[in-house]
Every structure is written in structure tokens, then in C-alpha cells.
Amino acid sequence: MKLTPSEKEVLSYLIFPEPFQSILEESGMQKGALRDDLMHLVSHGYIEVYDLEGVNPVSPFYDSDNLQNFAFKATKTGLKVIQTHAV
């Protein structure tokens, strides 16, 4: 699967669990665009969804309409993408 530049950028923020709001502020992306990228990355196994504190994984059982209630972290597969395709 080929990632878009914005998806690669989002992955670069997710070495550690990051809340949706932090990713939104750091990336400067529009909320809808970030939501789309996160959902796409989750569905392809590049990131995992955690509780807001970034402690307990909740994927695949999360409310995709309320991403602001969750944190996200790159999976091993996502980290490999970051390493091989530096942003």
C-alpha cells in the first residue's frame, strides 16, 4: 500500500501514543483530513488506537466519530514505514 505524504507525516508523530488534539496541533492539518488519514492508517494496521491516556489499547473497538477521545501510536509495521520513507 502506498501512503500519501500526509499519512507519512501523521505516522511520524506517532512513535509514542499521541492524543488526537496533539496530532492536530502539531500537524496543522484540518480536522477532517486528519480523521481520514488516521482511519485509513488504522484500517491498514499502521497505527493502533489507545485510550486518551495512551495506556490501554482499544482498537478495533473505538468510536470513529469521536477521535478526540483517543490516542494513537504507530505499530511495528507503521514504524518500518517511517524508517524506510523518512518524511
BARO-509656 format. One line per field, with one value per atom (N, C-alpha, C, O): atom name; x, y, z; residue in one letter. Coordinates in pm, whole numbers, plus 50000, padded with zeros to 5 digits. Each point is the difference from the previous one (the first is absolute). Example, Ala and Ser with C-alpha at 12.3 -4.5 7.8 and 13.67 -1.06 7.14 Angstrom:
<atoms>
at	N,CA,C,O,N,CA,C,O
xx	51319,49911,50090,50104,49861,50082,49923,50051
yy	49431,50119,50120,49998,50107,50119,50109,50111
zz	50780,50000,50000,50066,49862,50006,50073,50017
aa	A,A,A,A,S,S,S,S
</atoms>
This chain:
<atoms>
at	N,CA,C,O,N,CA,C,O,N,CA,C,O,N,CA,C,O,N,CA,C,O,N,CA,C,O,N,CA,C,O,N,CA,C,O,N,CA,C,O,N,CA,C,O,N,CA,C,O,N,CA,C,O,N,CA,C,O,N,CA,C,O,N,CA,C,O,N,CA,C,O,N,CA,C,O,N,CA,C,O,N,CA,C,O,N,CA,C,O,N,CA,C,O,N,CA,C,O,N,CA,C,O,N,CA,C,O,N,CA,C,O,N,CA,C,O,N,CA,C,O,N,CA,C,O,N,CA,C,O,N,CA,C,O,N,CA,C,O,N,CA,C,O,N,CA,C,O,N,CA,C,O,N,CA,C,O,N,CA,C,O,N,CA,C,O,N,CA,C,O,N,CA,C,O,N,CA,C,O,N,CA,C,O,N,CA,C,O,N,CA,C,O,N,CA,C,O,N,CA,C,O,N,CA,C,O,N,CA,C,O,N,CA,C,O,N,CA,C,O,N,CA,C,O,N,CA,C,O,N,CA,C,O,N,CA,C,O,N,CA,C,O,N,CA,C,O,N,CA,C,O,N,CA,C,O,N,CA,C,O,N,CA,C,O,N,CA,C,O,N,CA,C,O,N,CA,C,O,N,CA,C,O,N,CA,C,O,N,CA,C,O,N,CA,C,O,N,CA,C,O,N,CA,C,O,N,CA,C,O,N,CA,C,O,N,CA,C,O,N,CA,C,O,N,CA,C,O,N,CA,C,O,N,CA,C,O,N,CA,C,O,N,CA,C,O,N,CA,C,O,N,CA,C,O,N,CA,C,O,N,CA,C,O,N,CA,C,O,N,CA,C,O,N,CA,C,O,N,CA,C,O,N,CA,C,O,N,CA,C,O
xx	50084,49916,50088,50094,49876,50076,49930,49880,50199,49945,50014,50093,49813,50007,50103,50036,50011,50092,49942,50072,49798,49941,49992,50017,49958,49997,50139,50013,50090,50137,50032,50065,49890,50022,49930,50059,49816,49926,50075,50015,50031,50075,50123,50036,50029,50122,49974,50093,49784,49964,49967,49983,50009,49942,50100,49966,50155,50100,49951,50014,49929,49939,49852,49961,49955,49857,49979,50053,49869,49970,49850,49934,50011,49857,49967,50084,49795,49953,50029,50051,49918,50017,50147,50028,50064,50143,50043,50074,49880,50034,49944,50066,49812,49935,50081,50024,50019,50078,50138,50045,50023,50135,50002,50090,49810,50001,49946,50038,49873,49938,49896,49954,50008,49903,49859,49975,49935,49858,49949,50049,49854,49948,49951,50031,49894,49947,50109,49992,50110,50110,50078,50038,49986,50071,49916,50054,49818,49911,50009,50012,49981,50007,50132,50002,50110,50131,50010,50048,49907,50007,49916,50046,49834,49912,50061,49992,50068,50063,50119,50017,50065,50117,49960,50065,49829,49950,49951,50033,49889,49941,50105,49974,50143,50107,50105,50103,49873,50090,50127,50094,49911,50120,50000,50106,49776,49992,49895,49909,50107,49905,49932,50056,49824,49923,50009,49985,50040,50012,49900,49941,50042,49920,50071,50115,49819,50053,50134,50081,49943,50127,50112,50116,49850,50099,50050,50111,49810,50044,49939,50072,49798,49930,49954,49927,50116,49952,49851,49948,49983,49856,49962,49887,50205,49964,49978,50070,49837,49923,49870,49917,50065,49873,50012,50025,49958,50007,49893,49952,50013,49895,50065,50057,49934,50067,49939,50060,49823,49940,50053,49973,50102,50053,50148,50042,50036,50143,50072,50108,49832,50061,50007,50067,49864,49999,50107,50001,50088,50097,50141,50021,50074,50140,50037,49934,50172,50040,50149,50077,49964,50143,50027,49920,50196,50038,50026,50054,49906,50031,50141,50065,49981,50132,50004,50100,49791,49992,50007,50069,49859,50003,50138,50044,50025,50135,50097,50089,49894,50085,49981,50096,49780,49971,50073,50057,49940,50067,50150,50061,49999,50142,50042,50105,49815,50037,49959,50057,49846,49953,50002,49894,50222,50009,49927,50013,49910,49920,50089,49952
yy	49881,50119,50124,50011,50082,50125,50104,50025,50037,50103,50138,50026,50060,50138,50075,49953,50162,50078,50037,50001,50030,50037,49879,50015,49867,49879,49971,49962,50056,49982,50102,49966,50156,50103,49963,50011,49945,49959,49888,50004,49897,49889,50050,49946,50157,50050,50059,50010,50027,50052,49889,50027,49849,49895,49895,49882,50160,49910,49956,49884,50210,49975,50034,50073,49876,50035,50152,50067,49984,50143,50020,49935,50153,50030,50070,50069,49913,50060,50150,50052,50018,50145,50040,50098,49827,50029,49983,50082,49811,49975,50112,50048,49992,50107,50129,50066,49970,50123,49990,50095,49793,49985,49997,50056,49878,49984,50122,50026,50050,50114,49958,50083,49790,49949,50042,50034,49962,50018,49875,49890,50128,49890,49883,49885,50145,49895,49925,49878,50193,49936,49909,49889,50158,49918,49876,49889,50130,49887,49895,49881,50163,49907,49923,49878,50195,49934,49899,49889,50150,49908,49875,49889,50128,49885,49907,49878,50181,49920,49923,49881,50186,49935,49891,49895,50127,49897,49879,49886,50139,49890,49914,49883,50173,49925,49950,49945,50073,49945,50078,49946,50180,50082,50070,50035,49985,50059,49926,49937,50074,49944,50114,50108,49865,50097,49965,49884,50218,49985,50090,50089,49885,50093,50135,50009,50094,50136,50016,50083,49838,50007,49927,50011,49915,49928,49875,49954,49990,49884,49870,49903,50094,49877,50001,50090,49810,49993,49972,49920,50146,49980,49955,49957,50050,49959,49850,49928,50023,50071,50061,50047,49952,50047,50145,50026,50066,50142,50074,49951,50166,50081,50093,50103,49860,50077,50139,50083,49942,50133,50093,50120,49826,50079,49972,49961,50060,49971,50085,49963,50150,50086,49930,50050,49838,49926,49890,49919,50080,49891,50052,50114,49796,50024,49896,49898,50130,49914,49977,50088,49791,49964,49910,49913,50107,49918,49856,49977,49929,49859,49972,50090,49787,49964,50022,50047,49920,50021,50149,50040,50042,50144,50059,50089,49861,50049,49965,50079,49805,49963,50097,50036,50006,50097,50131,50062,49981,50124,49989,50093,49793,49981,49995,50054,49881,49984,50117,50019,50059,50115,50124,50057,49984,50117,50119,50027,50042,50114,50119,50107
zz	50000,50000,50000,50079,49834,49994,50086,49987,50102,50089,49937,49925,50108,49954,50085,50108,49845,50081,50138,50100,49904,50129,50094,50121,49825,50083,50057,50116,49803,50049,50109,50099,49883,50102,50130,50107,49884,50119,50071,50122,49804,50060,50076,50104,49843,50064,50139,50080,49950,50132,50099,50119,49834,50081,50049,50013,50014,50059,50138,50038,50035,50131,49988,49908,50182,49992,50007,50088,49819,49993,49991,49918,50164,49989,49868,49942,50014,49875,49997,49901,50208,50003,49980,49932,50127,49983,49855,49946,49993,49858,49914,49908,50121,49925,50010,49899,50222,50020,49936,49936,50082,49946,49848,49937,50004,49855,49927,49886,50179,49935,49897,49921,50079,49905,50040,50116,49790,50028,50072,49975,50113,50080,49913,50029,49866,49913,49926,49984,49970,49928,50095,49962,50160,50098,50034,50008,50011,50029,49889,50028,49847,49887,50000,49982,50039,50002,50114,49980,50139,50114,49976,50027,49922,49975,49895,50011,49887,49896,50057,49971,50109,50060,50098,50007,50069,50092,49921,50033,49863,49924,49930,49970,50003,49935,50098,49958,50171,50101,50025,50058,49901,50022,50135,50051,50007,50133,50083,49947,50185,50095,50074,50015,50033,50075,50148,50039,50044,50144,50071,49939,50191,50080,49999,49957,50088,49991,50071,49960,50145,50072,49926,50038,49858,49921,50069,49970,50122,50079,49949,49975,50009,49965,49854,49959,49963,49861,49996,50077,49832,49985,49859,49979,49925,49865,49998,50071,49851,49900,50054,49923,50209,50057,50047,50118,49790,50033,49923,49897,50152,49938,49897,50036,49839,49895,49980,49933,50125,49992,50109,49997,50098,50112,50020,50109,49787,50008,50104,50046,49992,50101,50137,50090,49926,50126,50006,50092,49808,49991,49971,49959,50064,49963,49894,49987,49939,49890,50005,50037,49924,50001,49881,49966,49972,49885,50044,50108,49809,50023,49948,49946,50069,49946,49850,49945,49989,49855,49967,49907,50170,49980,50024,49928,50175,50030,49887,49970,49969,49886,49885,49931,50048,49894,50029,49910,50217,50038,49972,49947,50089,49982,49854,49963,49954,49861,49912,49892,50152,49921,50088,50028,50015,50088,49938,49881,50202,49956,49975,49962
aa	M,M,M,M,K,K,K,K,L,L,L,L,T,T,T,T,P,P,P,P,S,S,S,S,E,E,E,E,K,K,K,K,E,E,E,E,V,V,V,V,L,L,L,L,S,S,S,S,Y,Y,Y,Y,L,L,L,L,I,I,I,I,F,F,F,F,P,P,P,P,E,E,E,E,P,P,P,P,F,F,F,F,Q,Q,Q,Q,S,S,S,S,I,I,I,I,L,L,L,L,E,E,E,E,E,E,E,E,S,S,S,S,G,G,G,G,M,M,M,M,Q,Q,Q,Q,K,K,K,K,G,G,G,G,A,A,A,A,L,L,L,L,R,R,R,R,D,D,D,D,D,D,D,D,L,L,L,L,M,M,M,M,H,H,H,H,L,L,L,L,V,V,V,V,S,S,S,S,H,H,H,H,G,G,G,G,Y,Y,Y,Y,I,I,I,I,E,E,E,E,V,V,V,V,Y,Y,Y,Y,D,D,D,D,L,L,L,L,E,E,E,E,G,G,G,G,V,V,V,V,N,N,N,N,P,P,P,P,V,V,V,V,S,S,S,S,P,P,P,P,F,F,F,F,Y,Y,Y,Y,D,D,D,D,S,S,S,S,D,D,D,D,N,N,N,N,L,L,L,L,Q,Q,Q,Q,N,N,N,N,F,F,F,F,A,A,A,A,F,F,F,F,K,K,K,K,A,A,A,A,T,T,T,T,K,K,K,K,T,T,T,T,G,G,G,G,L,L,L,L,K,K,K,K,V,V,V,V,I,I,I,I,Q,Q,Q,Q,T,T,T,T,H,H,H,H,A,A,A,A,V,V,V,V
</atoms>
